[in-house]
Amino acid sequence: MFYRRSKNGYRRVLDGIELKTLVHGERTLMAEFSLAAGALLPVHRHPHEQTGYLVSGRLRLTVGEETFEAGPGDAWTVPSYIPHGGEALADTVAVEVFSPVREDYLDR
């Protein structure tokens, strides 16, 4: 599977947060998130391991008991079932990989 860069293909998942699935395989899925400054990602958990990379902007992430303020070029990992959430401190773009594939992120 290949993905060619496009400004289209985002879908709203929460107020101020849009998601675009880029590619996926049998065991992983890569998604791009666009977050407006001030957007909140409520604390949640899921069975997927999640690895992220901040492309642009600023993002305050809380993973378990640890809080981290990410800037461009920073990365993180969220183990399965660990509570996590965040806040966009500026307009932000992040790319994240999920394993196993998040079925709810697949284009249907």
CYANA upper distance limits for C-alpha pairs under 8 A (distance plus 0.5 A):
  1 MET  CA     23 VAL  CA      6.95
  1 MET  CA     24 HIS  CA      7.79
  1 MET  CA     25 GLY  CA      8.13
  2 PHE  CA     23 VAL  CA      7.18
  3 TYR  CA     22 LEU  CA      6.52
  3 TYR  CA     23 VAL  CA      6.87
  9 GLY  CA     20 LYS  CA      6.28
 10 TYR  CA     18 GLU  CA      6.27
 10 TYR  CA     19 LEU  CA      5.68
 10 TYR  CA     20 LYS  CA      5.03
 10 TYR  CA     21 THR  CA      8.50
 11 ARG  CA     18 GLU  CA      5.75
 11 ARG  CA     19 LEU  CA      5.85
 11 ARG  CA     20 LYS  CA      6.96
 12 ARG  CA     16 GLY  CA      8.21
 12 ARG  CA     17 ILE  CA      6.53
 12 ARG  CA     18 GLU  CA      4.84
 12 ARG  CA     19 LEU  CA      6.88
 13 VAL  CA     17 ILE  CA      6.36
 13 VAL  CA     18 GLU  CA      6.07
 13 VAL  CA     19 LEU  CA      7.08
 14 LEU  CA     18 GLU  CA      7.57
 14 LEU  CA     41 LEU  CA      8.28
 15 ASP  CA     39 ALA  CA      7.14
 15 ASP  CA     40 LEU  CA      8.32
 16 GLY  CA     34 SER  CA      8.49
 16 GLY  CA     35 LEU  CA      6.11
 16 GLY  CA     36 ALA  CA      5.47
 16 GLY  CA     37 ALA  CA      8.26
 16 GLY  CA     38 GLY  CA      8.31
 16 GLY  CA     39 ALA  CA      5.59
 16 GLY  CA     40 LEU  CA      8.30
 17 ILE  CA     33 PHE  CA      7.40
 17 ILE  CA     34 SER  CA      6.28
 17 ILE  CA     35 LEU  CA      5.04
 17 ILE  CA     36 ALA  CA      7.02
 17 ILE  CA     39 ALA  CA      7.11
 18 GLU  CA     33 PHE  CA      6.13
 18 GLU  CA     34 SER  CA      5.64
 18 GLU  CA     35 LEU  CA      6.98
 19 LEU  CA     31 ALA  CA      7.28
 19 LEU  CA     32 GLU  CA      6.32
 19 LEU  CA     33 PHE  CA      5.15
 19 LEU  CA     34 SER  CA      7.00
 20 LYS  CA     31 ALA  CA      6.09
 20 LYS  CA     32 GLU  CA      5.68
 20 LYS  CA     33 PHE  CA      6.94
 21 THR  CA     29 LEU  CA      8.00
 21 THR  CA     30 MET  CA      6.69
 21 THR  CA     31 ALA  CA      4.77
 21 THR  CA     32 GLU  CA      6.83
 21 THR  CA    105 TYR  CA      6.92
 21 THR  CA    106 LEU  CA      7.22
 21 THR  CA    107 ASP  CA      7.85
 22 LEU  CA     29 LEU  CA      8.29
 22 LEU  CA     30 MET  CA      6.09
 22 LEU  CA     31 ALA  CA      5.70
 22 LEU  CA     32 GLU  CA      7.23
 23 VAL  CA     29 LEU  CA      6.51
 23 VAL  CA     30 MET  CA      5.95
 23 VAL  CA     31 ALA  CA      7.72
 24 HIS  CA     28 THR  CA      6.15
 24 HIS  CA     29 LEU  CA      4.57
 24 HIS  CA     30 MET  CA      6.53
 24 HIS  CA    101 VAL  CA      7.66
 25 GLY  CA     29 LEU  CA      6.86
 25 GLY  CA    101 VAL  CA      8.12
 26 GLU  CA    101 VAL  CA      7.65
 27 ARG  CA     99 SER  CA      6.31
 27 ARG  CA    100 PRO  CA      5.44
 27 ARG  CA    101 VAL  CA      6.03
 28 THR  CA     97 VAL  CA      7.07
 28 THR  CA     98 PHE  CA      6.01
 28 THR  CA     99 SER  CA      5.18
 28 THR  CA    100 PRO  CA      5.95
 28 THR  CA    101 VAL  CA      5.36
 29 LEU  CA     97 VAL  CA      5.95
 29 LEU  CA     98 PHE  CA      5.69
 29 LEU  CA     99 SER  CA      7.18
 29 LEU  CA    100 PRO  CA      7.98
 29 LEU  CA    101 VAL  CA      5.59
 29 LEU  CA    102 ARG  CA      7.27
 30 MET  CA     95 VAL  CA      7.50
 30 MET  CA     96 GLU  CA      6.14
 30 MET  CA     97 VAL  CA      4.86
 30 MET  CA     98 PHE  CA      7.00
 31 ALA  CA     95 VAL  CA      6.17
 31 ALA  CA     96 GLU  CA      5.88
 31 ALA  CA     97 VAL  CA      6.91
 32 GLU  CA     93 VAL  CA      7.52
 32 GLU  CA     94 ALA  CA      6.26
 32 GLU  CA     95 VAL  CA      4.92
 32 GLU  CA     96 GLU  CA      6.93
 33 PHE  CA     92 THR  CA      8.47
 33 PHE  CA     93 VAL  CA      6.11
 33 PHE  CA     94 ALA  CA      5.71
 33 PHE  CA     95 VAL  CA      6.73
 33 PHE  CA     96 GLU  CA      8.37
 34 SER  CA     91 ASP  CA      8.10
 34 SER  CA     92 THR  CA      6.32
 34 SER  CA     93 VAL  CA      5.20
 34 SER  CA     94 ALA  CA      7.25
 35 LEU  CA     39 ALA  CA      6.69
 35 LEU  CA     88 ALA  CA      6.74
 35 LEU  CA     91 ASP  CA      6.29
 35 LEU  CA     92 THR  CA      5.54
 35 LEU  CA     93 VAL  CA      6.85
 36 ALA  CA     88 ALA  CA      7.08
 36 ALA  CA     90 ALA  CA      7.20
 36 ALA  CA     91 ASP  CA      5.05
 36 ALA  CA     92 THR  CA      6.91
 37 ALA  CA     88 ALA  CA      5.61
 37 ALA  CA     89 LEU  CA      5.85
 37 ALA  CA     90 ALA  CA      4.59
 37 ALA  CA     91 ASP  CA      4.98
 37 ALA  CA     92 THR  CA      7.61
 38 GLY  CA     87 GLU  CA      6.82
 38 GLY  CA     88 ALA  CA      5.71
 38 GLY  CA     89 LEU  CA      6.32
 38 GLY  CA     90 ALA  CA      7.39
 39 ALA  CA     87 GLU  CA      6.24
 39 ALA  CA     88 ALA  CA      5.82
 39 ALA  CA     89 LEU  CA      8.49
 40 LEU  CA     85 GLY  CA      8.33
 40 LEU  CA     86 GLY  CA      6.47
 40 LEU  CA     87 GLU  CA      5.08
 40 LEU  CA     88 ALA  CA      7.12
 41 LEU  CA     85 GLY  CA      5.66
 41 LEU  CA     86 GLY  CA      5.41
 41 LEU  CA     87 GLU  CA      6.53
 42 PRO  CA     84 HIS  CA      8.34
 42 PRO  CA     85 GLY  CA      5.66
 42 PRO  CA     86 GLY  CA      7.27
 43 VAL  CA     83 PRO  CA      6.51
 43 VAL  CA     84 HIS  CA      5.44
 43 VAL  CA     85 GLY  CA      4.63
 43 VAL  CA     86 GLY  CA      7.89
 44 HIS  CA     83 PRO  CA      5.76
 44 HIS  CA     84 HIS  CA      6.09
 44 HIS  CA     85 GLY  CA      6.90
 45 ARG  CA     80 SER  CA      8.05
 45 ARG  CA     81 TYR  CA      5.50
 45 ARG  CA     82 ILE  CA      6.17
 45 ARG  CA     83 PRO  CA      5.23
 45 ARG  CA     84 HIS  CA      6.90
 46 HIS  CA     80 SER  CA      6.74
 46 HIS  CA     81 TYR  CA      5.44
 46 HIS  CA     82 ILE  CA      8.00
 47 PRO  CA     80 SER  CA      5.25
 47 PRO  CA     81 TYR  CA      5.67
 48 HIS  CA     79 PRO  CA      7.94
 48 HIS  CA     80 SER  CA      5.61
 48 HIS  CA     81 TYR  CA      7.81
 48 HIS  CA     98 PHE  CA      6.37
 48 HIS  CA     99 SER  CA      5.72
 48 HIS  CA    100 PRO  CA      6.21
 48 HIS  CA    101 VAL  CA      8.14
 48 HIS  CA    102 ARG  CA      7.78
 49 GLU  CA     77 THR  CA      7.97
 49 GLU  CA     78 VAL  CA      6.37
 49 GLU  CA     79 PRO  CA      5.38
 49 GLU  CA     80 SER  CA      5.19
 49 GLU  CA     98 PHE  CA      6.15
 49 GLU  CA     99 SER  CA      5.77
 49 GLU  CA    100 PRO  CA      7.75
 50 GLN  CA     77 THR  CA      6.10
 50 GLN  CA     78 VAL  CA      5.49
 50 GLN  CA     79 PRO  CA      7.07
 50 GLN  CA     80 SER  CA      8.06
 50 GLN  CA     96 GLU  CA      7.10
 50 GLN  CA     97 VAL  CA      6.16
 50 GLN  CA     98 PHE  CA      5.17
 50 GLN  CA     99 SER  CA      7.20
 51 THR  CA     75 ALA  CA      7.89
 51 THR  CA     76 TRP  CA      6.19
 51 THR  CA     77 THR  CA      4.76
 51 THR  CA     78 VAL  CA      6.81
 51 THR  CA     96 GLU  CA      5.94
 51 THR  CA     97 VAL  CA      5.72
 51 THR  CA     98 PHE  CA      7.17
 52 GLY  CA     75 ALA  CA      5.87
 52 GLY  CA     76 TRP  CA      5.71
 52 GLY  CA     77 THR  CA      6.75
 52 GLY  CA     94 ALA  CA      7.31
 52 GLY  CA     95 VAL  CA      6.14
 52 GLY  CA     96 GLU  CA      4.62
 52 GLY  CA     97 VAL  CA      6.88
 53 TYR  CA     73 GLY  CA      7.05
 53 TYR  CA     74 ASP  CA      6.40
 53 TYR  CA     75 ALA  CA      4.82
 53 TYR  CA     76 TRP  CA      7.18
 53 TYR  CA     94 ALA  CA      6.19
 53 TYR  CA     95 VAL  CA      5.83
 53 TYR  CA     96 GLU  CA      6.82
 54 LEU  CA     58 ARG  CA      8.39
 54 LEU  CA     70 ALA  CA      7.51
 54 LEU  CA     71 GLY  CA      6.92
 54 LEU  CA     72 PRO  CA      5.56
 54 LEU  CA     73 GLY  CA      6.04
 54 LEU  CA     74 ASP  CA      6.09
 54 LEU  CA     75 ALA  CA      6.76
 54 LEU  CA     92 THR  CA      8.27
 54 LEU  CA     93 VAL  CA      6.86
 54 LEU  CA     94 ALA  CA      4.96
 54 LEU  CA     95 VAL  CA      7.01
 55 VAL  CA     72 PRO  CA      5.70
 55 VAL  CA     73 GLY  CA      6.65
 55 VAL  CA     92 THR  CA      8.06
 55 VAL  CA     93 VAL  CA      5.92
 55 VAL  CA     94 ALA  CA      5.81
 55 VAL  CA     95 VAL  CA      7.54
 56 SER  CA     71 GLY  CA      7.48
 56 SER  CA     72 PRO  CA      5.33
 56 SER  CA     73 GLY  CA      8.29
 56 SER  CA     91 ASP  CA      8.32
 56 SER  CA     92 THR  CA      5.86
 56 SER  CA     93 VAL  CA      5.72
 56 SER  CA     94 ALA  CA      7.55
 57 GLY  CA     71 GLY  CA      6.74
 57 GLY  CA     72 PRO  CA      6.80
 57 GLY  CA     88 ALA  CA      8.36
 57 GLY  CA     89 LEU  CA      7.92
 57 GLY  CA     90 ALA  CA      5.83
 57 GLY  CA     91 ASP  CA      5.95
 57 GLY  CA     92 THR  CA      4.59
 57 GLY  CA     93 VAL  CA      7.00
 58 ARG  CA     69 GLU  CA      7.55
 58 ARG  CA     70 ALA  CA      6.18
 58 ARG  CA     71 GLY  CA      5.37
 58 ARG  CA     72 PRO  CA      7.62
 58 ARG  CA     88 ALA  CA      6.64
 58 ARG  CA     89 LEU  CA      5.65
 58 ARG  CA     90 ALA  CA      5.85
 58 ARG  CA     91 ASP  CA      7.83
 58 ARG  CA     92 THR  CA      6.60
 59 LEU  CA     69 GLU  CA      6.23
 59 LEU  CA     70 ALA  CA      5.62
 59 LEU  CA     71 GLY  CA      7.23
 59 LEU  CA     86 GLY  CA      7.38
 59 LEU  CA     87 GLU  CA      6.32
 59 LEU  CA     88 ALA  CA      5.11
 59 LEU  CA     89 LEU  CA      5.94
 59 LEU  CA     90 ALA  CA      7.78
 59 LEU  CA     92 THR  CA      7.62
 60 ARG  CA     67 THR  CA      7.48
 60 ARG  CA     68 PHE  CA      6.23
 60 ARG  CA     69 GLU  CA      4.84
 60 ARG  CA     70 ALA  CA      6.64
 60 ARG  CA     86 GLY  CA      5.88
 60 ARG  CA     87 GLU  CA      5.71
 60 ARG  CA     88 ALA  CA      6.92
 60 ARG  CA     89 LEU  CA      7.32
 61 LEU  CA     67 THR  CA      6.06
 61 LEU  CA     68 PHE  CA      5.75
 61 LEU  CA     69 GLU  CA      6.77
 61 LEU  CA     70 ALA  CA      7.87
 61 LEU  CA     84 HIS  CA      7.79
 61 LEU  CA     85 GLY  CA      6.44
 61 LEU  CA     86 GLY  CA      4.84
 61 LEU  CA     87 GLU  CA      7.19
 62 THR  CA     66 GLU  CA      6.06
 62 THR  CA     67 THR  CA      4.72
 62 THR  CA     68 PHE  CA      6.85
 62 THR  CA     84 HIS  CA      5.87
 62 THR  CA     85 GLY  CA      5.94
 62 THR  CA     86 GLY  CA      6.45
 63 VAL  CA     67 THR  CA      6.89
 63 VAL  CA     78 VAL  CA      7.13
 63 VAL  CA     82 ILE  CA      7.42
 63 VAL  CA     83 PRO  CA      6.65
 63 VAL  CA     84 HIS  CA      4.89
 63 VAL  CA     85 GLY  CA      7.34
 64 GLY  CA     82 ILE  CA      6.39
 64 GLY  CA     83 PRO  CA      5.83
 64 GLY  CA     84 HIS  CA      6.50
 70 ALA  CA     74 ASP  CA      6.17
 70 ALA  CA     75 ALA  CA      7.99
 78 VAL  CA     82 ILE  CA      7.26
 78 VAL  CA     84 HIS  CA      8.05
 88 ALA  CA     92 THR  CA      6.98
 98 PHE  CA    102 ARG  CA      7.12
102 ARG  CA    106 LEU  CA      7.50
